Structure formats: C-alpha cells, structure tokens
Amino acid sequence: MNDIQKLHRIIDTLEEQSAQVAEFNGLLSAVNDARTEIEAAKSTLANLVSVQGELVTKNSKKFEEFDGCLTSLNDLLSQIKDDQLKLSREVAALKFVTPDQFEESRASIDSCIAKQFAELNSKLEAEAESQKRSISGLRTIVVLGMLVLAGGIGFLAMNMVL
C-alpha cells in the first residue's frame, strides 16, 4: 500500500473517530442535560416531599379534630337515646283519659269554679253591705258632730254677745 492510501485510511479512521467523538460529545451533553433535569427533579421532589409532609401533618391534625367531633357527636347521640328512652318510659307511665272522662272532669271543674265564684260574690256583697253600714254610721256621727259643733259655736256666740 502506498502512502496516499495509508493516508486516506488514516483520514477515514480519523473521520470515524471524529464522528464517534461527536456522538460521544452529544451523548455526554445529553447525559449532562439529563443529570441537570434529574437534579431539578430531585429539588422539586424534595419540595413536594416537604409540602406533602406538611399536608400529612395538617390532615392528621384535622383527622384528630374530626375524631374528637365524632366522639362528641357519639356522646350526644347516646345522651339523646337515653333521654328518648326516659321520655318513652314517662309517656308509657302516663294515664290517659277518655273523652267522656275529660268531659266529666271539665264539668266538675266548671261547677266547682262556679260555686267558688258564687261564694266569693256573696262575701263581696256582704262586705259591701258592711261598708255601706259603716259609711252610713260615719255620716250620722259626722252630722251629729257638726250639730254639736254648731251648737257649741252658737253657745259661745251667745256668751260673747251677752
């Protein structure tokens, strides 16, 4: 082989190696870009993990509050059931009356009230009559007192004139 052919072969080899180096540089650039993206993704994931941790903590607190509320509601429901059972027992213990019994009781109450009103009315009339007699007696006393006073004034006037 002559030198020119060797030189062509070397040039071809160099061109191949240059192409391979260019490919390697492209691959290295892609790897570096991927590494940069991975680092950015790591940072983003770290932020997301931090935010997720905060959210989990907040949710945990909310679930604890919710659990407390549910416990309170459960206690209230239990109390309501107890009250309902107590009221149910009280209603069952009540004695119910028939409409006829109700009417009899009402009539009895009405007659008792009417009787008491009549007694009260008679007492009021008796008191009014007593007051009238007292007033009449007082009038008589006042009239007699005025007559005695007039007589006394007349007597004094006669003594002064004489």
C-alpha positions as CSV (number, residue, x, y, z in Angstrom):
1,M,0.0,0.0,0.0
2,N,1.3,3.3,-0.7
3,D,1.4,6.3,1.4
4,I,-1.6,8.0,-0.1
5,Q,-3.8,5.1,0.6
6,K,-2.4,4.9,4.1
7,L,-3.1,8.5,4.5
8,H,-6.7,8.0,3.2
9,R,-7.2,5.2,5.6
10,I,-5.9,7.3,8.5
11,I,-8.1,10.1,7.4
12,D,-11.1,7.8,7.2
13,T,-10.2,6.4,10.6
14,L,-9.8,9.9,12.0
15,E,-13.2,10.9,10.4
16,E,-14.8,7.9,12.0
17,Q,-13.2,8.7,15.3
18,S,-14.3,12.3,14.9
19,A,-17.8,11.1,14.3
20,Q,-17.6,8.8,17.3
21,V,-16.2,11.7,19.4
22,A,-19.1,13.9,18.1
23,E,-21.6,11.2,19.0
24,F,-19.9,10.8,22.4
25,N,-20.0,14.5,23.0
26,G,-23.7,14.6,22.0
27,L,-24.2,11.6,24.3
28,L,-22.2,13.3,27.1
29,S,-24.2,16.5,26.6
30,A,-27.5,14.5,26.7
31,V,-26.2,12.8,29.9
32,N,-25.3,16.2,31.4
33,D,-28.7,17.6,30.4
34,A,-30.4,14.6,31.9
35,R,-28.3,15.0,35.1
36,T,-29.4,18.7,35.3
37,E,-33.0,17.6,34.8
38,I,-32.6,14.9,37.5
39,E,-31.1,17.4,39.9
40,A,-34.0,19.8,39.2
41,A,-36.4,16.9,39.6
42,K,-34.7,16.0,42.9
43,S,-35.2,19.5,44.1
44,T,-38.8,19.5,43.0
45,L,-39.4,16.2,44.6
46,A,-37.7,17.4,47.9
47,N,-40.1,20.4,47.9
48,L,-43.0,18.1,47.1
49,V,-42.0,15.8,49.9
50,S,-41.8,18.8,52.3
51,V,-45.2,20.1,51.2
52,Q,-46.6,16.6,51.4
53,G,-45.3,16.2,54.9
54,E,-46.9,19.5,55.9
55,L,-50.2,18.4,54.3
56,V,-50.0,15.0,56.1
57,T,-49.4,16.8,59.4
58,K,-52.3,19.1,58.8
59,N,-54.5,16.3,57.7
60,S,-53.5,14.3,60.8
61,K,-54.5,17.2,63.0
62,K,-57.8,17.6,61.1
63,F,-58.5,13.9,61.5
64,E,-57.8,14.2,65.2
65,E,-60.2,17.1,65.4
66,F,-62.7,15.2,63.4
67,D,-62.3,12.2,65.7
68,G,-62.9,14.5,68.7
69,C,-66.0,15.9,67.0
70,L,-67.2,12.3,66.2
71,T,-66.7,11.3,69.8
72,S,-68.7,14.4,70.9
73,L,-71.5,13.6,68.5
74,N,-71.4,10.0,69.6
75,D,-71.8,11.1,73.2
76,L,-74.6,13.4,72.3
77,L,-76.4,10.7,70.3
78,S,-76.0,8.4,73.3
79,Q,-77.4,11.1,75.6
80,I,-80.3,11.7,73.2
81,K,-81.1,8.0,73.1
82,D,-81.1,7.8,76.9
83,D,-83.4,10.9,77.0
84,Q,-85.6,9.4,74.4
85,L,-85.8,6.1,76.3
86,K,-86.6,8.1,79.6
87,L,-89.3,10.1,77.8
88,S,-90.7,7.0,76.3
89,R,-91.0,5.4,79.7
90,E,-92.6,8.6,81.2
91,V,-95.1,8.7,78.3
92,A,-95.9,5.0,78.9
93,A,-96.4,5.7,82.6
94,L,-98.9,8.5,81.9
95,K,-102.6,7.7,82.5
96,F,-104.7,8.7,79.6
97,V,-108.3,9.7,79.9
98,T,-111.2,9.1,77.5
99,P,-113.2,12.0,76.0
100,D,-116.1,11.1,78.3
101,Q,-113.8,11.2,81.4
102,F,-112.4,14.5,80.2
103,E,-115.9,16.0,79.8
104,E,-116.9,14.8,83.3
105,S,-113.8,16.3,84.8
106,R,-114.3,19.5,82.9
107,A,-118.0,19.7,84.1
108,S,-116.9,19.0,87.7
109,I,-114.2,21.7,87.5
110,D,-116.7,24.2,85.9
111,S,-119.2,23.6,88.7
112,C,-116.6,23.9,91.4
113,I,-115.4,27.2,89.9
114,A,-119.0,28.5,89.6
115,K,-119.6,27.5,93.3
116,Q,-116.4,29.3,94.4
117,F,-117.4,32.4,92.3
118,A,-120.8,32.4,94.0
119,E,-119.3,32.2,97.4
120,L,-116.8,34.9,96.6
121,N,-119.7,37.1,95.2
122,S,-121.7,36.6,98.4
123,K,-118.7,37.5,100.5
124,L,-118.1,40.6,98.4
125,E,-121.8,41.6,98.7
126,A,-121.7,41.1,102.5
127,E,-118.5,43.2,102.7
128,A,-120.1,45.9,100.5
129,E,-123.2,46.0,102.7
130,S,-121.0,46.2,105.8
131,Q,-119.0,49.1,104.2
132,K,-122.3,50.8,103.4
133,R,-123.5,50.5,107.0
134,S,-120.1,51.7,108.3
135,I,-120.3,54.7,105.9
136,S,-123.8,55.4,107.0
137,G,-122.8,55.3,110.6
138,L,-119.9,57.6,110.0
139,R,-122.2,60.0,108.2
140,T,-124.5,60.0,111.2
141,I,-121.6,60.6,113.6
142,V,-120.2,63.4,111.3
143,V,-123.7,65.1,111.1
144,L,-124.2,64.8,114.9
145,G,-120.6,66.1,115.4
146,M,-121.4,69.1,113.2
147,L,-124.6,69.7,115.1
148,V,-122.8,69.6,118.4
149,L,-120.0,71.9,117.0
150,A,-122.6,74.3,115.6
151,G,-124.4,74.2,119.0
152,G,-121.1,74.8,120.8
153,I,-120.3,77.7,118.4
154,G,-123.8,79.1,118.9
155,F,-123.4,78.8,122.7
156,L,-120.1,80.5,122.6
157,A,-121.5,83.2,120.4
158,M,-124.4,83.8,122.8
159,N,-122.0,84.1,125.7
160,M,-119.9,86.6,123.8
161,V,-122.9,88.7,122.9
162,L,-124.3,88.7,126.4
